[in-house]
Amino acid sequence: MSAKVVVITGASRGLGRAMAEEFIRLGHRVLGCGRSAKAMRELDARYGPAHRFSVVDVTDDKEVRDWAAQCLQQAGPPDLLLNNAAIVNRNAPLWKVPAREFSEVIDVNIKGVANVIRHFVPAMVARKHGVIVNFSSGWGRSTDAEVGPYCTTKWAIEGLSKSLAQELPKGMAAIPLNPGIINTDMLRSTFGGEAANFPSAETWAETAVPWLLGLKPADNGHSLTVGERH
Ligand SMILES: NC(=O)c1ccc[n+]([C@@H]2O[C@H](COP(=O)([O-])OP(=O)(O)OC[C@H]3O[C@@H](n4cnc5c(N)ncnc54)[C@H](OP(=O)(O)O)[C@@H]3O)[C@@H](O)[C@H]2O)c1
């Protein structure tokens, strides 16, 4: 397989970092972002200038615009655009979630994804090539108590992705993706000690990354789960 250009948001830890490291291990070129300057510096130092790890907050449209311009100049339009960055509310019934926290979850999980799409997708559309994967969740297709703001955003990601799928030219795909259940900071926040019963991000990435590399235009608009084909 020829080397692919892969853009990953939220590459500083969890699934994003594990995917970044696995794509690189398999010979692909990764352009990642996150808010943690320390993590971005570490990844840059470890993997060198063929890859790029940038401090970007996806909620800031101008930061995303500048980051996209730099990435497109360095590597051209991505073959795979992975909208992975997200946050979860602290477990609480909806009426106890402070207004600011509700807004933060919306800003990262929905508006952040739209920002990234706004600045990367025009170059992909111009080439009529590339797959956009928006990380959804089991909680984008079902619900549970105490994660209402998060569920709200992941159901939104399903709709946003399917609408985008109807706008793309032939040859491209937009896919809402449930990654499964993986032991990360996010899962520990919602599941507590139970999170330890689930696989690590590194173990997950060993199967998820080859699976992601197999996505194709025929997958456009389908709600998928890692490891399953429609
Ligand atoms: N883990 C699971 O079981 C599970 C299940 C279903 C769906 N998911 C989805 O999978 C994706 C990854 O989840 P995860 O478990 O890996 O979460 P995580 O461990 O909490 O990592 C989230 C990543 O997003 C980044 N991020 C958060 N806010 C950001 C912002 N404003 N700008 C840029 N980056 C930001 C974080 O980095 P910084 O803090 O450095 O910015 C971090 O790298 C998410 O979309 C999540 O909803 C996960």
The ligand as an SDF file (V2000), in Angstrom:
LIG
                    3D

 48 52  0  0  0  0  0  0  0  0999 V2000
  -12.6330    5.5760   24.5600 N   0  0  0  0  0  0  0  0  0  0  0  0
  -13.7970    5.0800   24.2000 C   0  0  0  0  0  0  0  0  0  0  0  0
  -14.2370    4.0030   24.6740 O   0  0  0  0  0  0  0  0  0  0  0  0
  -14.6440    5.7890   23.1850 C   0  0  0  0  0  0  0  0  0  0  0  0
  -15.9100    5.2350   22.9010 C   0  0  0  0  0  0  0  0  0  0  0  0
  -16.7060    5.8510   21.9440 C   0  0  0  0  0  0  0  0  0  0  0  0
  -16.2440    6.9700   21.2780 C   0  0  0  0  0  0  0  0  0  0  0  0
  -15.0030    7.5010   21.5930 N   0  0  0  0  0  0  0  0  0  0  0  0
  -14.5800    8.6770   20.8320 C   0  0  0  0  0  0  0  0  0  0  0  0
  -13.2540    8.4570   20.3560 O   0  0  0  0  0  0  0  0  0  0  0  0
  -12.5540    9.7100   20.2960 C   0  0  0  0  0  0  0  0  0  0  0  0
  -11.2660    9.6210   21.1100 C   0  0  0  0  0  0  0  0  0  0  0  0
  -11.6190    9.3690   22.4550 O   0  0  0  0  0  0  0  0  0  0  0  0
  -10.5470    8.9980   23.5830 P   0  0  0  0  0  0  0  0  0  0  0  0
  -11.1740    7.9540   24.4040 O   0  0  0  0  0  0  0  0  0  0  0  0
   -9.2200    8.7800   22.9670 O   0  0  0  0  0  0  0  0  0  0  0  0
  -10.5370   10.3600   24.4320 O   0  0  0  0  0  0  0  0  0  0  0  0
   -9.3730   10.9940   25.3430 P   0  0  0  0  0  0  0  0  0  0  0  0
   -8.4710    9.9310   25.8310 O   0  0  0  0  0  0  0  0  0  0  0  0
  -10.0630   11.8620   26.3200 O   0  0  0  0  0  0  0  0  0  0  0  0
   -8.5600   11.8900   24.2930 O   0  0  0  0  0  0  0  0  0  0  0  0
   -9.1960   12.9830   23.6820 C   0  0  0  0  0  0  0  0  0  0  0  0
   -8.2130   13.6860   22.7580 C   0  0  0  0  0  0  0  0  0  0  0  0
   -8.8720   14.8580   22.2260 O   0  0  0  0  0  0  0  0  0  0  0  0
   -8.0200   15.9740   22.4210 C   0  0  0  0  0  0  0  0  0  0  0  0
   -8.8020   17.2000   22.5520 N   0  0  0  0  0  0  0  0  0  0  0  0
   -9.7780   17.4800   23.4500 C   0  0  0  0  0  0  0  0  0  0  0  0
  -10.2300   18.7090   23.2750 N   0  0  0  0  0  0  0  0  0  0  0  0
   -9.5310   19.2490   22.2430 C   0  0  0  0  0  0  0  0  0  0  0  0
   -9.5350   20.5070   21.5920 C   0  0  0  0  0  0  0  0  0  0  0  0
  -10.3660   21.4860   21.9740 N   0  0  0  0  0  0  0  0  0  0  0  0
   -8.6860   20.7140   20.5590 N   0  0  0  0  0  0  0  0  0  0  0  0
   -7.8340   19.7350   20.1670 C   0  0  0  0  0  0  0  0  0  0  0  0
   -7.7840   18.5220   20.7380 N   0  0  0  0  0  0  0  0  0  0  0  0
   -8.6180   18.2820   21.7730 C   0  0  0  0  0  0  0  0  0  0  0  0
   -7.2190   15.6300   23.6780 C   0  0  0  0  0  0  0  0  0  0  0  0
   -5.9890   16.2790   23.7100 O   0  0  0  0  0  0  0  0  0  0  0  0
   -5.6200   17.6270   24.5350 P   0  0  0  0  0  0  0  0  0  0  0  0
   -6.2710   17.5110   25.8650 O   0  0  0  0  0  0  0  0  0  0  0  0
   -4.1340   17.6490   24.5160 O   0  0  0  0  0  0  0  0  0  0  0  0
   -6.1900   18.7210   23.6820 O   0  0  0  0  0  0  0  0  0  0  0  0
   -6.9630   14.1480   23.4670 C   0  0  0  0  0  0  0  0  0  0  0  0
   -5.8480   13.9550   22.6150 O   0  0  0  0  0  0  0  0  0  0  0  0
  -13.5300   10.7550   20.8160 C   0  0  0  0  0  0  0  0  0  0  0  0
  -14.2060   11.3520   19.7180 O   0  0  0  0  0  0  0  0  0  0  0  0
  -14.5020    9.9440   21.6500 C   0  0  0  0  0  0  0  0  0  0  0  0
  -15.7440   10.5860   21.7760 O   0  0  0  0  0  0  0  0  0  0  0  0
  -14.2100    6.9360   22.5170 C   0  0  0  0  0  0  0  0  0  0  0  0
  1  2  1  0
  2  3  2  0
  2  4  1  0
  4  5  1  0
  4 48  2  0
  5  6  2  0
  6  7  1  0
  7  8  2  0
  8  9  1  0
  8 48  1  0
  9 10  1  0
  9 46  1  0
 10 11  1  0
 11 12  1  0
 11 44  1  0
 12 13  1  0
 13 14  1  0
 14 15  2  0
 14 16  1  0
 14 17  1  0
 17 18  1  0
 18 19  2  0
 18 20  1  0
 18 21  1  0
 21 22  1  0
 22 23  1  0
 23 24  1  0
 23 42  1  0
 24 25  1  0
 25 26  1  0
 25 36  1  0
 26 27  1  0
 26 35  1  0
 27 28  2  0
 28 29  1  0
 29 30  1  0
 29 35  2  0
 30 31  1  0
 30 32  2  0
 32 33  1  0
 33 34  2  0
 34 35  1  0
 36 37  1  0
 36 42  1  0
 37 38  1  0
 38 39  2  0
 38 40  1  0
 38 41  1  0
 42 43  1  0
 44 45  1  0
 44 46  1  0
 46 47  1  0
M  CHG  2   8   1  16  -1
M  END
$$$$
